[in-house]
Amino acid sequence: ELLLEGDLTARRMLLDPDPLVVDTAAEALVAIGDRTVIPAVAQLLTNPAPRVRQRALDVLGRLGDASLAETVTSMIADPDREVVKSAITALGGIQATTSCALATRLLALPGDDLQDSLRVAFLNVGDPAVSCLSGVIETASGQSLTRAIYLLGKLKAGSAVDAIIQRLRDPDPAVRRFAAIALTEIGDPRAE
């Protein structure tokens, strides 16, 4: 009963105008871990306050409910960049980035400010993301390509070494630089 009471209070606190209260409420909901809050928290994604939407995404991602993949994916079009970052991270938390179509879409989102969120999302997914990212480095160009190479390096994807080595000959210097960095991070002797 005390957990339920704390849960209800935390959900109400997500609507508080004070950002510190919203942040604390989000952490409390995750700490309580009661998955019955998921529908009520998902409803907060339509709240006009960006901070509320952002923290609702944080809670949903950390509670890990894959049934919300479509709802969370829709938030990557949010006008607030912090909400977009939280949506990307939440998608990793709910393992939705194992969908190659979604992974490709995330890699194509404009803006260097998304790099950390993409890293966290794909690291949360781990090995299942490697095949999608490997497919991207075969077909993509520009920012999508450099992001995929970067993420394969962070995932230490030994299976992608040969494809990354091929990108050392890419005409784009940024692609070559990211390929060299990724190969160093992977540490595979073939890269030498």
The 8 nearest C-alpha neighbors of each residue, nearest first, counted from 0:
[[1, 3, 2, 4, 5, 6, 7, 33],
 [2, 0, 4, 3, 5, 6, 7, 8],
 [3, 1, 5, 0, 4, 6, 31, 33],
 [2, 4, 6, 0, 1, 5, 7, 33],
 [3, 5, 1, 7, 6, 2, 0, 8],
 [6, 4, 2, 8, 3, 7, 9, 1],
 [5, 7, 3, 9, 4, 8, 2, 10],
 [8, 6, 10, 4, 9, 5, 3, 11],
 [7, 9, 5, 11, 6, 10, 12, 4],
 [8, 10, 24, 12, 6, 11, 7, 5],
 [11, 9, 7, 13, 12, 8, 6, 24],
 [12, 10, 8, 13, 9, 14, 7, 15],
 [11, 13, 9, 15, 14, 10, 24, 21],
 [14, 12, 21, 10, 11, 15, 24, 51],
 [13, 15, 12, 11, 16, 51, 21, 10],
 [14, 16, 12, 17, 13, 21, 20, 11],
 [15, 17, 18, 14, 21, 20, 13, 48],
 [16, 18, 20, 15, 19, 21, 14, 22],
 [19, 17, 21, 20, 22, 16, 50, 15],
 [20, 18, 22, 21, 17, 23, 24, 16],
 [19, 21, 23, 17, 18, 22, 24, 15],
 [22, 20, 13, 18, 24, 19, 23, 12],
 [23, 21, 19, 25, 20, 24, 18, 26],
 [22, 24, 20, 26, 25, 21, 19, 27],
 [23, 25, 9, 27, 21, 26, 22, 12],
 [26, 24, 22, 28, 27, 23, 54, 58],
 [25, 27, 23, 29, 24, 28, 30, 22],
 [28, 26, 30, 24, 25, 29, 31, 23],
 [29, 27, 31, 25, 30, 26, 32, 24],
 [28, 30, 32, 26, 27, 31, 58, 25],
 [31, 29, 27, 32, 28, 26, 33, 25],
 [30, 32, 28, 29, 33, 27, 2, 6],
 [33, 31, 29, 30, 34, 28, 62, 27],
 [32, 34, 35, 31, 36, 28, 6, 29],
 [35, 33, 36, 37, 32, 62, 64, 38],
 [34, 36, 37, 33, 38, 39, 32, 6],
 [37, 35, 34, 39, 38, 40, 33, 6],
 [36, 38, 40, 35, 39, 34, 41, 59],
 [39, 37, 41, 40, 36, 42, 35, 34],
 [40, 38, 42, 41, 36, 37, 43, 10],
 [39, 41, 37, 43, 42, 38, 55, 36],
 [42, 40, 38, 43, 39, 44, 37, 55],
 [41, 43, 39, 40, 44, 45, 38, 46],
 [42, 44, 46, 40, 45, 41, 52, 55],
 [43, 45, 52, 42, 46, 41, 55, 56],
 [46, 44, 43, 42, 47, 52, 41, 48],
 [45, 47, 43, 48, 44, 52, 51, 49],
 [46, 48, 49, 45, 52, 51, 44, 43],
 [49, 47, 51, 50, 46, 52, 14, 45],
 [50, 48, 52, 51, 53, 47, 82, 79],
 [51, 49, 53, 52, 48, 54, 18, 21],
 [50, 52, 54, 53, 49, 48, 55, 13],
 [53, 51, 44, 55, 49, 50, 54, 43],
 [52, 54, 82, 50, 56, 51, 55, 85],
 [53, 55, 57, 51, 56, 52, 25, 50],
 [54, 56, 52, 58, 57, 53, 40, 51],
 [57, 55, 59, 53, 54, 58, 86, 85],
 [56, 58, 54, 60, 55, 59, 89, 61],
 [59, 57, 55, 61, 56, 60, 29, 25],
 [60, 58, 56, 62, 61, 57, 63, 55],
 [89, 61, 59, 92, 63, 57, 58, 62],
 [60, 62, 63, 58, 59, 92, 57, 29],
 [61, 63, 59, 60, 58, 64, 29, 32],
 [64, 62, 93, 60, 61, 92, 65, 59],
 [63, 65, 66, 93, 67, 62, 59, 60],
 [64, 66, 93, 67, 68, 63, 95, 94],
 [67, 65, 64, 68, 69, 93, 70, 63],
 [68, 66, 70, 65, 69, 64, 71, 93],
 [69, 67, 71, 65, 70, 66, 72, 95],
 [68, 70, 72, 71, 67, 73, 66, 95],
 [71, 69, 67, 73, 72, 68, 74, 41],
 [70, 72, 68, 74, 73, 69, 86, 67],
 [73, 71, 69, 74, 70, 75, 68, 86],
 [72, 74, 70, 71, 75, 76, 69, 77],
 [73, 75, 77, 76, 72, 71, 86, 83],
 [76, 74, 83, 77, 73, 72, 86, 87],
 [75, 77, 74, 73, 78, 83, 72, 79],
 [76, 78, 74, 79, 75, 83, 82, 80],
 [79, 77, 80, 76, 83, 82, 75, 74],
 [78, 80, 82, 77, 81, 83, 49, 76],
 [81, 79, 83, 82, 84, 78, 77, 112],
 [82, 80, 84, 83, 79, 85, 53, 49],
 [81, 83, 53, 85, 80, 79, 84, 86],
 [84, 82, 75, 80, 86, 81, 85, 77],
 [85, 83, 81, 87, 82, 86, 116, 113],
 [84, 86, 82, 88, 83, 87, 53, 56],
 [85, 87, 89, 83, 84, 88, 74, 75],
 [88, 86, 90, 84, 89, 85, 116, 83],
 [87, 89, 120, 85, 91, 116, 90, 86],
 [60, 90, 88, 92, 86, 91, 87, 85],
 [91, 89, 95, 87, 93, 92, 88, 94],
 [120, 92, 90, 94, 88, 89, 93, 123],
 [93, 91, 60, 89, 90, 94, 63, 61],
 [92, 94, 63, 65, 90, 91, 95, 64],
 [95, 93, 91, 92, 124, 96, 90, 97],
 [96, 94, 90, 97, 93, 68, 91, 98],
 [97, 95, 98, 102, 94, 91, 101, 90],
 [96, 98, 95, 128, 127, 99, 94, 124],
 [99, 97, 96, 101, 100, 95, 102, 131],
 [98, 100, 102, 131, 101, 97, 103, 96],
 [101, 99, 103, 98, 102, 104, 131, 96],
 [100, 102, 104, 98, 103, 99, 96, 105],
 [101, 103, 99, 105, 96, 104, 100, 98],
 [104, 102, 106, 100, 101, 105, 99, 107],
 [103, 105, 101, 107, 102, 106, 100, 108],
 [106, 104, 102, 107, 108, 103, 101, 87],
 [105, 107, 143, 103, 104, 108, 102, 146],
 [106, 108, 143, 104, 105, 109, 103, 142],
 [109, 107, 105, 106, 104, 110, 113, 143],
 [110, 108, 107, 111, 113, 142, 106, 112],
 [111, 109, 112, 113, 108, 114, 142, 107],
 [110, 112, 113, 114, 109, 115, 142, 108],
 [111, 113, 110, 114, 115, 116, 84, 80],
 [112, 114, 116, 111, 115, 110, 117, 84],
 [115, 113, 117, 116, 112, 111, 118, 146],
 [116, 114, 118, 117, 113, 119, 112, 84],
 [117, 115, 119, 113, 118, 88, 114, 84],
 [116, 118, 120, 114, 115, 119, 121, 113],
 [117, 119, 115, 121, 116, 120, 122, 114],
 [118, 120, 122, 116, 117, 121, 123, 88],
 [91, 121, 119, 88, 117, 123, 118, 122],
 [120, 122, 124, 123, 118, 119, 91, 117],
 [121, 123, 125, 119, 124, 120, 118, 154],
 [124, 122, 120, 121, 91, 125, 119, 92],
 [123, 125, 121, 122, 94, 91, 128, 127],
 [126, 124, 122, 123, 127, 128, 121, 154],
 [125, 127, 129, 128, 124, 154, 156, 130],
 [128, 126, 129, 125, 97, 124, 130, 131],
 [129, 127, 126, 97, 131, 130, 125, 124],
 [130, 128, 132, 126, 131, 127, 133, 156],
 [129, 131, 133, 132, 128, 134, 127, 126],
 [132, 130, 99, 134, 133, 128, 129, 135],
 [131, 133, 135, 129, 134, 147, 130, 128],
 [134, 132, 130, 136, 135, 131, 129, 159],
 [133, 135, 131, 137, 132, 136, 130, 138],
 [134, 136, 132, 138, 137, 139, 133, 131],
 [137, 135, 133, 144, 134, 138, 139, 147],
 [136, 138, 134, 135, 139, 133, 162, 144],
 [137, 139, 135, 136, 134, 140, 144, 133],
 [140, 138, 144, 135, 136, 143, 137, 141],
 [139, 141, 144, 143, 142, 138, 145, 136],
 [142, 140, 144, 143, 145, 139, 174, 171],
 [141, 143, 145, 144, 146, 140, 107, 106],
 [144, 142, 106, 107, 146, 141, 145, 140],
 [143, 145, 140, 147, 139, 142, 146, 141],
 [146, 144, 142, 148, 147, 174, 143, 149],
 [145, 147, 149, 143, 144, 148, 142, 150],
 [148, 146, 150, 144, 132, 149, 145, 151],
 [147, 149, 151, 145, 150, 146, 178, 144],
 [148, 150, 146, 152, 147, 151, 181, 177],
 [151, 149, 153, 147, 152, 148, 146, 154],
 [152, 150, 154, 148, 156, 153, 149, 155],
 [151, 153, 181, 155, 149, 150, 154, 184],
 [152, 154, 150, 155, 151, 149, 184, 181],
 [153, 155, 151, 156, 152, 150, 122, 125],
 [156, 154, 185, 152, 153, 157, 151, 184],
 [157, 155, 154, 158, 151, 159, 152, 185],
 [158, 156, 159, 160, 155, 185, 187, 186],
 [157, 159, 156, 160, 161, 129, 133, 162],
 [158, 160, 157, 162, 156, 161, 133, 163],
 [161, 159, 163, 157, 162, 158, 164, 182],
 [160, 162, 164, 163, 159, 165, 158, 189],
 [163, 161, 165, 159, 164, 160, 166, 137],
 [162, 164, 166, 160, 165, 161, 178, 159],
 [163, 165, 161, 166, 167, 162, 160, 190],
 [166, 164, 162, 163, 167, 168, 161, 169],
 [165, 167, 169, 163, 168, 164, 175, 178],
 [168, 166, 175, 164, 165, 169, 178, 179],
 [169, 167, 166, 165, 170, 175, 164, 171],
 [168, 170, 166, 171, 167, 175, 174, 172],
 [169, 171, 172, 168, 175, 174, 167, 166],
 [170, 172, 174, 169, 173, 175, 141, 168],
 [173, 171, 175, 174, 176, 170, 169, 177],
 [174, 172, 176, 175, 171, 177, 145, 178],
 [173, 175, 177, 171, 172, 176, 145, 178],
 [174, 176, 167, 172, 178, 173, 177, 169],
 [177, 175, 173, 179, 178, 174, 172, 180],
 [178, 176, 180, 174, 179, 175, 149, 181],
 [179, 177, 175, 181, 176, 180, 163, 167],
 [178, 180, 176, 182, 177, 181, 175, 183],
 [179, 181, 177, 183, 178, 182, 184, 176],
 [182, 180, 152, 184, 178, 183, 179, 149],
 [183, 181, 185, 179, 184, 180, 190, 178],
 [182, 184, 186, 180, 181, 185, 179, 190],
 [185, 183, 181, 186, 152, 182, 180, 155],
 [186, 184, 155, 182, 183, 152, 187, 181],
 [187, 185, 183, 184, 182, 188, 190, 155],
 [186, 188, 189, 185, 190, 157, 182, 160],
 [189, 187, 190, 191, 186, 185, 182, 183],
 [190, 188, 187, 191, 160, 161, 186, 164],
 [191, 189, 188, 187, 182, 164, 160, 186],
 [190, 189, 188, 187, 182, 186, 183, 164]]
